[in-house]
């Protein structure tokens, strides 16, 4: 956090030191007043110094807390933006390995922990400064008392550290269990329709797996909490030993009774500071783990990220796209190969219409991702106008494509296309039959809460607005009513072809295969047959 402070680093350190020093000064004043006789008049100098110390404590602590909140939120804001940038520059297969739920869960939970703990940690640091100054004051009062308290505080540090030796592992276990619960909860939320349709599935998910994950989260959280709370035992034990020593053991060895009373006052002050520090140390442990988790997420995303050119000029077109022995492999979480696409050989010319057909799991959707440069090749080569598509050219190559993937995401606005003519958008919405469902106002769609078929049509509208040389359309005709399906094949696709667009279409509608220049059948990740449509 100090790295985020910049020139204000010394202001933060100074305010913490000022608050701690004012606390110690206040305690010194209290001890000085203890020397006064009962019939003495008010020492106004000490009174105003006491009042000034109180004002300084409040002012410095407020300033430090406000500055810490500002700095911690700035740090978190930059962390969120770094993670967003890493997600943006990641390759698709690497991002799939990290997992969208894990990314969202880590950002949401860990940034909240850091945000909520920052001010509390500052109060603890203030108490820590006061503790050090109070010990120095005790040394000035009596070296004997200083030696005794020093030994006992060293014992506190030792026993606290010993009690917390396994606390980090317990926190990690609790964090893992909580993450598993949220993962299962995502199944309940995102699979809500399927759960409602299948009582057995819902009961099994909720009453068995979710309940077990919740109990495990509770169990590990209790264990972690107990491990952290164990640190309070040495604090309390050492305090009572120090207090007992100050009241019963040390007085006979001190010069007078008033010195004994001062020592008791200081011991009570030490207890409040030690207790504040002790209660904050578990929060600090959780905060450190949260920062480590954010750092670990960044490192995992960094592995999936690639350097991105600052600007990418969209290509006007292409003369050829060639897949030469292309192979891609889906990996299971344990690293084993779960599915292999290829080897695939394919040549695509401008203006072609190619239909890919085949059963579920044959590799059509994977091919769409490989063809558009989203998946890196395990073997073979992809050539664009005779040049190899590599890390330096893949970003520009991707800009050849407008795509509606099978698992497409529908955005609420035309990000990156804010200058598009609103009338053109409304005309396209009218053309696909969505004008009565979706409006386009102030650069955004009025709703994306549509049926599956309507959502695909809206995604198709976005692809038409992008107006790229190549269109990848994966099962866009599925979930459509017969009227729009007919228009899709007999009007929209021929219109795009007439404009010179290259169409790569995944389809099961065999009655329209005659519209294609080629129909390629896929099985088990390979091309089985290519036919020229008559």
BELVENDA-V569274 format. One record per backbone hydrogen bond with DSSP energy under -0.5 kcal/mol. CO is the residue of the C=O (numbers start at 1). NH is the residue of the N-H. E is the energy in kcal/mol with one decimal. If there is no record, write none. Layout:
co=CO nh=NH e=E
co=CO nh=NH e=E
This chain:
co=1 nh=4 e=-1.0
co=1 nh=5 e=-0.8
co=2 nh=5 e=-0.6
co=2 nh=6 e=-0.9
co=5 nh=8 e=-2.1
co=6 nh=9 e=-1.5
co=8 nh=12 e=-2.0
co=9 nh=13 e=-2.4
co=10 nh=14 e=-2.6
co=11 nh=15 e=-2.4
co=12 nh=16 e=-2.0
co=13 nh=17 e=-2.6
co=14 nh=18 e=-2.8
co=15 nh=19 e=-2.3
co=16 nh=20 e=-2.4
co=17 nh=21 e=-2.8
co=18 nh=22 e=-2.3
co=19 nh=23 e=-2.0
co=20 nh=24 e=-2.2
co=21 nh=25 e=-2.5
co=22 nh=26 e=-2.4
co=23 nh=27 e=-2.0
co=24 nh=28 e=-2.1
co=25 nh=29 e=-2.4
co=26 nh=30 e=-2.3
co=27 nh=31 e=-2.2
co=28 nh=32 e=-2.1
co=29 nh=33 e=-2.5
co=30 nh=34 e=-1.4
co=32 nh=35 e=-1.4
co=33 nh=36 e=-1.5
co=37 nh=40 e=-1.7
co=42 nh=44 e=-1.2
co=43 nh=47 e=-2.4
co=44 nh=48 e=-2.7
co=45 nh=49 e=-1.9
co=46 nh=50 e=-2.6
co=47 nh=51 e=-2.5
co=48 nh=52 e=-2.6
co=49 nh=53 e=-2.2
co=50 nh=54 e=-2.2
co=51 nh=55 e=-2.4
co=52 nh=56 e=-2.5
co=53 nh=57 e=-2.6
co=54 nh=58 e=-2.3
co=55 nh=59 e=-2.7
co=56 nh=60 e=-3.0
co=57 nh=61 e=-2.5
co=58 nh=62 e=-2.3
co=59 nh=63 e=-2.6
co=60 nh=64 e=-2.9
co=61 nh=65 e=-2.7
co=62 nh=66 e=-2.7
co=63 nh=67 e=-2.8
co=64 nh=68 e=-2.7
co=65 nh=69 e=-2.5
co=66 nh=70 e=-2.3
co=67 nh=71 e=-2.8
co=68 nh=72 e=-3.2
co=69 nh=73 e=-2.3
co=70 nh=74 e=-1.9
co=71 nh=75 e=-2.6
co=72 nh=76 e=-2.5
co=73 nh=77 e=-2.5
co=74 nh=78 e=-2.3
co=75 nh=79 e=-2.2
co=76 nh=80 e=-3.0
co=77 nh=81 e=-2.1
co=78 nh=82 e=-2.4
co=79 nh=83 e=-2.7
co=80 nh=84 e=-2.5
co=81 nh=85 e=-2.5
co=82 nh=86 e=-2.7
co=83 nh=87 e=-2.8
co=84 nh=88 e=-2.5
co=85 nh=89 e=-2.0
co=86 nh=90 e=-0.8
co=87 nh=90 e=-0.8
co=89 nh=306 e=-1.9
co=91 nh=95 e=-2.3
co=92 nh=96 e=-2.3
co=93 nh=97 e=-1.5
co=94 nh=98 e=-1.8
co=95 nh=99 e=-2.6
co=99 nh=103 e=-1.9
co=100 nh=104 e=-2.5
co=101 nh=105 e=-2.9
co=102 nh=106 e=-2.6
co=103 nh=107 e=-2.2
co=104 nh=108 e=-2.6
co=105 nh=109 e=-2.7
co=106 nh=110 e=-1.9
co=106 nh=111 e=-0.6
co=107 nh=111 e=-1.3
co=108 nh=112 e=-0.9
co=109 nh=113 e=-1.9
co=110 nh=114 e=-2.2
co=111 nh=115 e=-2.4
co=112 nh=116 e=-2.4
co=113 nh=117 e=-1.4
co=114 nh=118 e=-1.2
co=117 nh=121 e=-2.3
co=118 nh=122 e=-1.6
co=119 nh=123 e=-1.9
co=120 nh=124 e=-1.8
co=121 nh=125 e=-2.3
co=122 nh=126 e=-2.3
co=123 nh=127 e=-2.1
co=124 nh=128 e=-2.3
co=125 nh=129 e=-2.2
co=126 nh=130 e=-2.2
co=127 nh=131 e=-2.4
co=128 nh=132 e=-2.1
co=129 nh=133 e=-2.2
co=130 nh=134 e=-2.5
co=131 nh=135 e=-2.2
co=132 nh=136 e=-1.9
co=133 nh=137 e=-2.2
co=134 nh=138 e=-2.3
co=135 nh=139 e=-2.1
co=136 nh=140 e=-1.6
co=137 nh=141 e=-1.9
co=138 nh=142 e=-3.1
co=142 nh=146 e=-2.3
co=143 nh=147 e=-2.5
co=144 nh=148 e=-2.3
co=145 nh=149 e=-3.0
co=146 nh=150 e=-2.7
co=147 nh=151 e=-2.2
co=148 nh=152 e=-2.2
co=149 nh=153 e=-2.9
co=150 nh=154 e=-2.2
co=151 nh=155 e=-2.0
co=152 nh=156 e=-2.1
co=153 nh=157 e=-2.4
co=154 nh=158 e=-2.3
co=155 nh=159 e=-2.9
co=156 nh=160 e=-2.6
co=157 nh=161 e=-2.4
co=158 nh=162 e=-2.5
co=159 nh=163 e=-2.3
co=160 nh=164 e=-1.3
co=162 nh=165 e=-1.2
co=164 nh=167 e=-1.1
co=164 nh=168 e=-0.5
co=166 nh=170 e=-1.9
co=167 nh=171 e=-2.5
co=168 nh=172 e=-2.5
co=169 nh=173 e=-2.4
co=170 nh=174 e=-2.3
co=171 nh=175 e=-2.6
co=172 nh=176 e=-2.6
co=173 nh=177 e=-2.3
co=174 nh=178 e=-2.3
co=175 nh=179 e=-2.2
co=176 nh=180 e=-2.1
co=177 nh=181 e=-1.9
co=178 nh=182 e=-2.2
co=179 nh=183 e=-2.0
co=180 nh=184 e=-2.2
co=181 nh=185 e=-2.5
co=182 nh=186 e=-1.8
co=183 nh=187 e=-1.0
co=184 nh=188 e=-1.6
co=185 nh=189 e=-2.2
co=186 nh=190 e=-3.1
co=187 nh=191 e=-1.8
co=189 nh=192 e=-1.0
co=191 nh=195 e=-2.4
co=192 nh=196 e=-2.5
co=193 nh=197 e=-1.4
co=194 nh=198 e=-0.8
co=195 nh=198 e=-0.7
co=198 nh=202 e=-2.5
co=199 nh=203 e=-3.1
co=200 nh=204 e=-2.3
co=201 nh=205 e=-2.7
co=202 nh=206 e=-2.8
co=203 nh=207 e=-2.4
co=203 nh=208 e=-0.7
co=204 nh=208 e=-1.1
co=204 nh=209 e=-2.2
co=205 nh=210 e=-3.2
co=206 nh=211 e=-1.4
co=208 nh=212 e=-2.2
co=209 nh=213 e=-2.6
co=210 nh=214 e=-2.6
co=211 nh=215 e=-2.5
co=212 nh=216 e=-2.5
co=213 nh=217 e=-2.3
co=214 nh=218 e=-2.5
co=215 nh=219 e=-2.9
co=216 nh=220 e=-2.6
co=217 nh=221 e=-2.1
co=218 nh=222 e=-2.4
co=219 nh=223 e=-2.3
co=220 nh=224 e=-2.6
co=221 nh=225 e=-2.7
co=222 nh=226 e=-2.7
co=223 nh=227 e=-2.5
co=224 nh=228 e=-2.3
co=225 nh=229 e=-2.8
co=226 nh=230 e=-1.7
co=228 nh=231 e=-1.3
co=229 nh=232 e=-2.1
co=230 nh=233 e=-0.9
co=230 nh=234 e=-0.7
co=231 nh=235 e=-1.0
co=232 nh=236 e=-2.6
co=233 nh=237 e=-2.7
co=234 nh=238 e=-2.8
co=235 nh=239 e=-2.1
co=236 nh=240 e=-2.4
co=237 nh=241 e=-1.9
co=238 nh=242 e=-2.8
co=239 nh=243 e=-3.3
co=240 nh=244 e=-2.5
co=241 nh=245 e=-2.3
co=242 nh=246 e=-2.6
co=243 nh=247 e=-2.0
co=244 nh=248 e=-2.9
co=244 nh=249 e=-0.8
co=245 nh=249 e=-0.9
co=245 nh=250 e=-3.4
co=250 nh=253 e=-2.0
co=251 nh=254 e=-1.9
co=256 nh=260 e=-1.3
co=257 nh=261 e=-2.2
co=258 nh=262 e=-2.1
co=259 nh=263 e=-2.2
co=260 nh=264 e=-2.2
co=261 nh=265 e=-2.5
co=262 nh=266 e=-2.5
co=263 nh=267 e=-2.4
co=264 nh=268 e=-2.3
co=265 nh=269 e=-2.1
co=266 nh=270 e=-2.9
co=267 nh=271 e=-2.3
co=268 nh=272 e=-1.7
co=269 nh=273 e=-1.9
co=270 nh=274 e=-3.2
co=271 nh=275 e=-2.8
co=272 nh=276 e=-1.9
co=273 nh=277 e=-2.5
co=274 nh=278 e=-2.9
co=275 nh=279 e=-2.5
co=276 nh=280 e=-1.1
co=277 nh=281 e=-1.7
co=278 nh=282 e=-0.7
co=279 nh=283 e=-0.5
co=280 nh=284 e=-2.6
co=281 nh=285 e=-2.3
co=282 nh=286 e=-2.3
co=283 nh=287 e=-2.5
co=284 nh=288 e=-2.7
co=285 nh=289 e=-2.0
co=286 nh=290 e=-2.4
co=287 nh=291 e=-2.7
co=288 nh=292 e=-2.4
co=289 nh=293 e=-2.6
co=290 nh=294 e=-2.2
co=291 nh=295 e=-2.5
co=292 nh=296 e=-2.9
co=293 nh=297 e=-2.4
co=294 nh=298 e=-2.2
co=295 nh=299 e=-2.3
co=296 nh=300 e=-2.3
co=297 nh=301 e=-2.5
co=298 nh=302 e=-2.3
co=299 nh=303 e=-1.5
co=300 nh=304 e=-1.0
co=301 nh=305 e=-1.0
co=304 nh=91 e=-2.9
co=312 nh=314 e=-0.6
co=320 nh=385 e=-2.8
co=321 nh=348 e=-3.0
co=322 nh=324 e=-0.6
co=322 nh=383 e=-3.0
co=323 nh=325 e=-0.6
co=323 nh=346 e=-2.0
co=324 nh=381 e=-2.0
co=326 nh=344 e=-1.4
co=327 nh=378 e=-3.3
co=327 nh=379 e=-1.4
co=328 nh=341 e=-3.5
co=330 nh=338 e=-3.0
co=330 nh=339 e=-1.3
co=332 nh=335 e=-2.5
co=336 nh=332 e=-3.2
co=336 nh=338 e=-0.5
co=339 nh=330 e=-2.8
co=340 nh=342 e=-0.5
co=341 nh=328 e=-2.0
co=344 nh=326 e=-2.3
co=346 nh=323 e=-3.6
co=348 nh=321 e=-1.9
co=349 nh=352 e=-1.6
co=352 nh=354 e=-0.5
co=352 nh=503 e=-2.9
co=353 nh=517 e=-2.8
co=353 nh=518 e=-1.5
co=354 nh=505 e=-2.9
co=355 nh=357 e=-0.5
co=355 nh=520 e=-3.3
co=356 nh=507 e=-1.8
co=357 nh=522 e=-2.8
co=359 nh=362 e=-1.6
co=362 nh=525 e=-2.2
co=363 nh=367 e=-2.4
co=364 nh=368 e=-1.9
co=365 nh=369 e=-1.6
co=366 nh=370 e=-2.3
co=367 nh=371 e=-3.4
co=368 nh=372 e=-1.6
co=369 nh=374 e=-2.7
co=369 nh=375 e=-1.0
co=370 nh=373 e=-1.7
co=374 nh=92 e=-1.0
co=374 nh=93 e=-0.5
co=379 nh=327 e=-2.2
co=381 nh=324 e=-3.1
co=382 nh=389 e=-3.1
co=383 nh=322 e=-2.7
co=383 nh=385 e=-0.5
co=384 nh=387 e=-2.0
co=387 nh=384 e=-3.5
co=388 nh=390 e=-0.9
co=390 nh=393 e=-0.6
co=390 nh=394 e=-2.2
co=393 nh=397 e=-2.4
co=394 nh=398 e=-2.5
co=395 nh=399 e=-0.8
co=396 nh=315 e=-0.5
co=396 nh=399 e=-0.6
co=397 nh=400 e=-2.0
co=398 nh=401 e=-1.8
co=400 nh=470 e=-2.6
co=402 nh=472 e=-2.6
co=404 nh=474 e=-2.5
co=405 nh=408 e=-1.4
co=409 nh=411 e=-0.6
co=412 nh=445 e=-2.8
co=413 nh=415 e=-1.7
co=414 nh=417 e=-2.3
co=417 nh=420 e=-1.8
co=421 nh=424 e=-0.8
co=421 nh=425 e=-1.6
co=422 nh=426 e=-2.5
co=423 nh=427 e=-2.2
co=424 nh=428 e=-2.1
co=425 nh=429 e=-2.3
co=426 nh=430 e=-2.0
co=427 nh=431 e=-2.1
co=428 nh=432 e=-2.0
co=429 nh=434 e=-3.3
co=429 nh=435 e=-0.9
co=430 nh=433 e=-1.0
co=434 nh=437 e=-1.8
co=434 nh=438 e=-3.1
co=439 nh=446 e=-2.4
co=441 nh=444 e=-1.4
co=443 nh=414 e=-0.9
co=444 nh=441 e=-2.3
co=448 nh=450 e=-1.8
co=451 nh=455 e=-2.7
co=452 nh=456 e=-2.0
co=453 nh=457 e=-1.9
co=454 nh=458 e=-2.4
co=455 nh=459 e=-2.4
co=456 nh=460 e=-2.1
co=457 nh=461 e=-2.1
co=458 nh=462 e=-1.9
co=459 nh=463 e=-2.0
co=460 nh=464 e=-2.4
co=461 nh=465 e=-2.1
co=462 nh=466 e=-2.0
co=463 nh=467 e=-1.8
co=469 nh=502 e=-2.6
co=470 nh=402 e=-2.7
co=470 nh=472 e=-0.5
co=471 nh=473 e=-0.6
co=471 nh=504 e=-3.1
co=472 nh=404 e=-2.7
co=472 nh=474 e=-0.6
co=473 nh=475 e=-0.9
co=473 nh=506 e=-2.7
co=475 nh=478 e=-0.8
co=477 nh=480 e=-1.3
co=481 nh=485 e=-2.5
co=482 nh=486 e=-2.3
co=483 nh=487 e=-2.0
co=484 nh=488 e=-2.9
co=485 nh=489 e=-1.9
co=486 nh=490 e=-2.9
co=487 nh=491 e=-2.5
co=487 nh=492 e=-2.4
co=488 nh=493 e=-2.3
co=491 nh=495 e=-2.1
co=492 nh=496 e=-2.3
co=493 nh=497 e=-2.5
co=494 nh=498 e=-2.5
co=495 nh=499 e=-1.0
co=496 nh=501 e=-2.3
co=497 nh=500 e=-1.9
co=502 nh=471 e=-3.0
co=502 nh=504 e=-0.5
co=503 nh=354 e=-3.1
co=503 nh=505 e=-0.6
co=504 nh=473 e=-2.7
co=505 nh=356 e=-3.0
co=505 nh=507 e=-0.6
co=506 nh=475 e=-1.7
co=508 nh=510 e=-1.6
co=509 nh=512 e=-2.1
co=510 nh=513 e=-1.3
co=512 nh=515 e=-2.0
co=513 nh=516 e=-1.8
co=517 nh=533 e=-0.9
co=518 nh=355 e=-2.8
co=519 nh=521 e=-0.5
co=519 nh=531 e=-2.4
co=520 nh=357 e=-2.6
co=521 nh=528 e=-3.4
co=521 nh=529 e=-1.1
co=523 nh=526 e=-1.6
co=525 nh=342 e=-3.2
co=526 nh=523 e=-2.2
co=526 nh=528 e=-0.6
co=529 nh=521 e=-2.9
co=531 nh=519 e=-2.7
co=531 nh=533 e=-0.6
